[in-house]
Amino acid sequence: MADKIYIKNMVCPRCVKVVREELEKLGLPLKEVELGETSFTRELTNEELGRVRGVLEENGFELLEDSKQRLVAHLKTLIIEMVNTGIPEKKSHENNSDYLARKLGHDYNYLSSLFSTAENLTIERYIILQKIERVKELLAYGELSLSEIAYQLDYSSIAHLSSQFKKVTGLSPSHFKKIGEKRKGRLLTT
């Protein structure tokens, strides 16, 4: 029985919405639904937990029952939040590894080893990939300059952002933006 569950593959606000709606349909006593976890006002019975597991799997999610899986999922959630919304409680000049270790209450070397084993990539690489996805999203919106994006995502310079973007995508940010604009133009004319 549990009054809090951990969920794999919850990576965006839409995921939170889907999980909330599906669990409400089951009539469960929801307290809060956040990225990667859901809490209830009381402990769920084994039968209720089985229904939760089923509805999560139907929607592409997975109930995390192993403590190491939960820790990796929580780590991924913190990184996604860190990239997408910034880190208001991050101490000034605190690096990502210290922040993650502090938030999760574990030594960073342990977290790094656990994450690499579970995900087949380093935490640093995962952060880079998440940042590049966010850059792509912000470029597509077209509301911020590359300089503003670099600042928002804590890059040391536009050149650093551009170099990392090109390594990951094979395109420069400006080329990526032009491709997106051409696609939008074709969609509007069809």
C-alpha positions in Angstrom: 0.0 0.0 0.0 1.2 3.5 -0.7 0.1 7.1 -0.4 2.7 8.3 -2.9 3.7 6.7 -6.1 6.5 7.4 -8.6 5.9 7.3 -12.3 8.3 6.8 -15.2 8.0 8.8 -18.5 6.3 11.8 -17.0 8.3 14.5 -18.7 6.0 17.5 -19.4 3.0 19.4 -18.1 0.8 17.5 -20.6 1.9 14.2 -18.9 0.8 15.6 -15.5 -2.6 16.5 -17.0 -3.1 13.0 -18.5 -2.1 11.2 -15.3 -4.4 13.5 -13.2 -7.3 13.0 -15.5 -6.8 9.2 -15.6 -6.5 8.9 -11.9 -9.5 11.1 -11.3 -11.5 8.8 -13.6 -10.6 5.9 -11.2 -12.1 7.9 -8.3 -8.9 7.9 -6.3 -8.2 10.4 -3.5 -5.6 12.6 -5.3 -3.7 15.0 -3.3 -1.1 16.2 -5.8 0.2 15.2 -9.3 3.7 16.5 -10.2 6.3 15.4 -12.7 7.3 11.9 -11.8 5.1 11.5 -8.7 1.6 11.5 -7.4 0.4 11.7 -3.8 -2.9 10.7 -2.3 -4.8 11.7 0.8 -4.7 8.1 2.0 -2.8 4.9 1.3 -4.0 3.0 -1.7 -5.1 -0.6 -1.4 -3.3 -3.3 -3.4 -6.3 -3.5 -5.7 -6.3 0.3 -6.3 -2.6 0.2 -7.0 -3.2 -2.5 -9.5 -5.7 -0.3 -11.3 -3.3 2.6 -11.2 -0.5 0.4 -12.7 -2.9 -0.6 -15.5 -4.1 2.9 -16.4 -0.5 4.2 -16.4 0.7 1.5 -18.7 -2.2 2.1 -21.1 -1.0 5.7 -21.4 2.7 5.0 -21.9 3.8 5.5 -18.3 5.2 3.0 -15.8 4.8 2.7 -12.0 8.3 2.7 -10.4 8.5 0.4 -7.5 12.3 -0.1 -7.2 14.1 2.6 -5.1 17.0 3.0 -7.6 14.5 3.4 -10.5 12.7 6.0 -8.5 15.9 7.9 -7.7 16.9 7.9 -11.4 13.4 9.1 -12.4 13.5 11.8 -9.7 16.9 12.9 -11.0 15.5 13.1 -14.6 12.6 15.2 -13.3 14.8 17.6 -11.5 17.0 18.1 -14.6 13.9 18.7 -16.8 12.6 21.2 -14.3 16.0 22.8 -14.0 16.3 23.2 -17.8 12.7 24.3 -18.5 11.9 26.5 -15.6 15.2 27.4 -14.0 16.1 26.7 -10.4 14.8 29.3 -8.0 16.2 27.4 -5.0 19.6 26.9 -6.5 22.2 28.7 -4.5 24.2 31.4 -6.4 27.3 29.9 -8.1 26.2 26.3 -7.1 27.0 24.0 -9.9 24.5 21.4 -11.2 26.2 18.4 -9.6 26.1 20.0 -6.1 22.5 21.1 -6.6 21.4 17.6 -7.7 23.3 16.0 -4.9 21.8 18.4 -2.3 18.2 18.0 -3.6 18.4 14.2 -3.7 20.4 13.7 -0.5 23.0 11.5 -2.2 26.6 11.8 -3.2 27.0 13.0 -6.8 29.4 10.2 -7.7 26.7 7.7 -6.6 24.0 9.5 -8.5 26.3 9.7 -11.6 27.1 6.0 -11.5 23.5 5.0 -10.9 22.2 7.2 -13.7 24.9 6.0 -16.2 24.1 2.4 -15.5 20.3 2.9 -15.8 20.3 5.2 -18.8 23.4 4.4 -20.7 24.5 8.1 -20.7 26.0 10.5 -18.2 24.0 13.0 -16.3 26.0 15.7 -18.0 25.0 14.4 -21.4 21.4 14.1 -20.4 21.5 17.8 -19.2 23.0 18.8 -22.6 20.3 16.9 -24.5 17.5 18.5 -22.4 19.0 21.9 -22.9 19.2 21.4 -26.7 15.6 20.3 -26.8 14.7 23.5 -24.9 16.7 25.6 -27.3 14.9 24.0 -30.2 11.6 24.8 -28.6 12.5 28.4 -27.9 13.9 28.9 -31.4 10.6 27.5 -32.8 8.6 30.1 -30.7 10.7 32.8 -32.1 10.1 35.1 -29.2 13.7 35.2 -27.8 17.0 36.1 -29.4 19.8 33.6 -29.4 21.5 35.8 -26.8 18.5 35.7 -24.5 18.2 31.9 -25.0 21.9 31.5 -24.1 21.4 33.6 -20.9 18.1 31.8 -19.9 19.7 28.3 -20.2 22.9 29.4 -18.4 25.3 29.1 -21.3 28.6 31.0 -21.0 28.2 32.5 -24.5 26.2 32.3 -27.7 29.2 30.6 -29.2 29.1 27.9 -26.6 25.4 27.3 -27.2 25.8 27.3 -30.9 28.7 24.8 -30.7 26.8 22.5 -28.5 23.7 22.8 -30.6 25.6 21.9 -33.7 27.3 18.9 -32.1 23.9 17.5 -31.0 21.7 18.3 -34.0 24.2 18.7 -36.9 22.7 22.2 -37.6 23.5 25.7 -36.4 20.7 27.3 -34.4 20.1 29.8 -37.3 19.8 27.0 -39.8 17.5 25.1 -37.5 15.3 28.2 -37.2 15.2 28.8 -41.0 14.1 25.2 -41.5 11.3 25.7 -39.0 10.2 28.9 -40.6 10.1 27.2 -44.1 7.9 24.4 -42.6 5.6 27.0 -41.0 5.3 28.8 -44.4 4.4 25.6 -46.2 1.8 24.7 -43.6 0.2 28.1 -44.0 0.1 27.9 -47.8 -1.5 24.4 -48.0 
